[in-house]
């Protein structure tokens, strides 16, 4: 008998026991009904664990989920490809990629199962975006993540639509929303993408034509090459522990910034890349609104 097309909620995690409870408990009845094959587009949940030491694994298993174990390597795409390639998701299944800082409205899942996914298939819609991030996509077995997690899904199929264009979905909390505040997104996450992650499409987000009208791919490439130089400088000159956890790398970088003993090369990086200068000012406690308003004119 042919197995039904499934709807998967997938993500990567490490020591996220509390966050996963917040995500999965509201979905528990749907997950149970899906486990018992009582609904169309049965819901499953699949997480790649990078090495949790808390109760993350048991939380996932308690809600009929699947856990894949893969040591964290500071590369989101490598980690996320583990759930695409594990054999649980079949060609034609639908996938919602979720961050542990995000929450999903159970009514959105019910709407998808009760007819929305069927309508997408009837209209040959294969991907639904939430701003610049693939929120939901119909998986084909040649698709992998490459580069930044939010913008790096390769081989997308048309048609691609924006979730906000549908009636009833103008508010994020009607489907998926983030608990991160805006400052944390653009300052703290900015330096994580810039410094911590080995491969990233972060420069596209900053210097894309939508933010810098008239900017060319050469500008994006120039800053990406500079980002890679900075990572080598951080490893070899600043002696940051670049092969350790995100937390340790940033703690070491924070200590360097607070000490304020900068060489000429670091000052060049600081003045050239606002991702670095914004974070430096943030660590020193400068007003966040002022950072935002003056980021394009500030120099050390």
N, C-alpha and C positions, 0 to 999 in steps of 0.2 A: 504494500500500500504506500502511495506517495505521501511523504510527510508534509504537513502544512507549512506555508511560508511563515517564518517567525519574525518577531520584533525583538531586537536585543538592545539592552542598555549596557554599554561597555565603557570601561575606563581603566586607568592605572592608579595604583594606590600603594601606600606604605605607611603603616601606623596610623590608619584612618578609621579606627573602630567607631568613634563617635559619629563622624561624618557619614559613614556608610549606614549606620542605624537611622540617621535623619533622612537619608535618601530612600532606604528600602522599607522601613516600617510603613509609611503611607501607601506603599505599593503592595503590601503583603497579601491582601486578598486576591488581587489580580495575579500575582506571582503564583499563589496557591492554585487558583482556578486554571491558570495556564499549565501548571505542572500536572494537573488532572485532566488536561485537554478539554476544558469546558468553554473555550472561546475561540473566535477567529483570530488569526495572527497572534498565536500564543506568545506571551512575554517571557523572555529569559534575561538573565543578567550575568555578565562575564567580566572578570576583573583580573588584571595582571598585577601581582604583588611583587614589589621589588625587594622584600626582605623584612616584613613586619615583625616586631617583637611584642606587639599587643594582641588583642583578640580579633583583629581584622578578618582573618581567615574564617573563624567560626561564625561571625556575623553574616558573611556572604553565604556560607553553607546553610545557615539557619533559614535563609529565605530562598532556598532552592537554587542558589547561584553556583557558578563555576569559578574556580580559582586556578590561575596559571602562575607558576613561580618562575620569575626571571630576575636575576640580580640587577638592580638599578645601575645604569651606565651614564647618567646625565644626558641621555638622548631620548626625548619623548617618542620620536618616531620609531626607533628600534623597539621600545617597550610596547607601543601600541600595535605594532605589526604582529606581536605575539598573539594577541587575541584574534586578529584577522586570519592568522595562519594555523591556529590550533586545531581546526577541524570541526569546531562546534558550529560556527557560522557557515551556512551553505550559500552557494550561488543563488542570488535572488532574494535572500533574507534582507530585512531592513535593520539598519544600525543607527542608534542614537549614541553619539560619543559624549560622555559626561565627565566633567572634572569633579573631584571630591568637594570643591568649593561651590558647586552648583547644586540646585535643587530642581526637581521636576514635579509638575502638577499632575496628580493622578488622573484628573479629568482629561488632560491632554492625551494620555495613553488610551483612555477609553474611547476618545474621539477618533484616534488613529485606528483602533481596532474595529470600531463600529461602522466604518465606511470611508474614512479619509484616505487610508492607504490604498483601498480598492480604487478610489477615484484617481489617486496619483497614478496607479498602474494603468488605468483606462486612458489617461491623458499622456502616457509615456513620460511622466515626471520621475526622474531618478535621484534628484538631490534637492533638499530644502535647506536654505541658508538662514542663519540668524545673524544679521549684520555680516561680518567678514568670516564667520565660522560655519563650516558644514554642521548643521544641527542634526540632520537625518539624511541617510542615503541608502539606496538599494545597492547592496554589495555585489560586485562582479569579481570573479576570482583572479583578475589581473590587477586589482587595485591594492596599493600599499600606501603607507605614509612615508613621506620623504621630506626632511627638513622640519620646519616648525609644525607643531601639532594642529594648530587651528587652520593653517592655510596650506598644508602639505599633502592632502590626499591626491594621489596621482591617478590619472586616467578617469576623470569624472565623466559621467554620461549625461547627455542632454535628455530631457529638458531640466533646467535648473531654475528654481523659483525661490522667492524671498517669503519667509513665513509671515512677515508683517503685512503682506498684501492680501491675506485672507481675512475675511470677516471674523471678528472675535479674537484676533491675535495681535492687536496693536500693543498690548501690555505684556512684557516679558513674563510676568507671574501667571499668565494664562498658559504658559508652556514650560520654559526653562529659564531660570534666572541665577545670577551669581551673587554670592554673599560678600564678595570682595568689594571694598569701597573703591571709588574711582581713583583716589590717590595711590592706593596700594597697586592698582592695575598699572598705572602709567609710570610710576617711579620705581617701586620695588620689583614688580614683574619686568619692567624695562631692563634693569641691570641684570636680572636673572637670565633673560634671553641674550643679553649682550655679552656677559662675562661667563656665566656658568655653562650654558649649553653649547656643546661643541659645534653643532650645525644648526643654523637658524635662518628663517626668512624675515627676521626682525627688521632689517634695513628697509625692506619693501614697505612695511607698515609706516615707517617714519618718513621716508623720502619718496613715497609713491606719488604719482601725478595728482591724486585726489587731495593730498596734503600740500604738495608743492607743485602747483600747476606749471606745466612746461618742463618738469624734471624728466631727465632721460634715464634709461637703464644704466648708463655709464656712471651716473651719480650714485645710484643704489649700489653698483658693484664697487665703486671707490670706497664707500663707507663700509661695505662688507669686508673688503680686503683690510681696511684699517681695524675692524673688529677682530679679525684673526691675528693681526699683528699685536693688538692689545692683549689678547689671551696668551700669546707667547711671552710677552713682556711680563704679564702677571705671574706666569709660571717661573720664568727664568731669572727675572730681576726682583720682583716683589716677593717671590718665594711663596705664593699662595698655594694651598694644597688642592690643586686643580683636579686631582683624581679622587677626591673625597666627596662627601655629601654636600648638597646645596647649602645647608646650614653652616657647615664648617668653612666653606669657601667664603661665604658672605661675612661670617664673623671675623675672619682674618682680614678681609678687605675693609670692613668697618674699622678695625683697629688701626690699620694703615692710614685711613682717611682722618681719623681722630688725632693721630700723632702729628699729622701735618708736615712731615719731613719729606717734601716732594723733590724729586730731581727734575731736571729740565725736560726730560722725555715725558714724564708723567704730566707735567703742566701743559705740554703740547697736546697730549690726549685729552686732558681736562677741558681745554679751550676749544678743541675741534669737535668733540662729541658731546652733545647736550645730554645724552643718556647718562654719561659719567658725571657731568657737572650737576645735573638735577639730583642725582643720588647723593653726591658729596654735600650739597646744600641741605638736603633732607636729613642726612645723618647728623649734621651740625645743628639741627633743630630750627632751621629757617621756616617761616610761615609758608605753608604749602601753596596757598593761592598766589603768593608773591613769586614763588618759584615758577609756577605755571605762566604767570603774566610776563615774566622777564627772561624766560629761558632762551629766547632767540638773541638776546643782547648781552647777557651776562658773560664776563670773562674773569679769570682768576687774577 
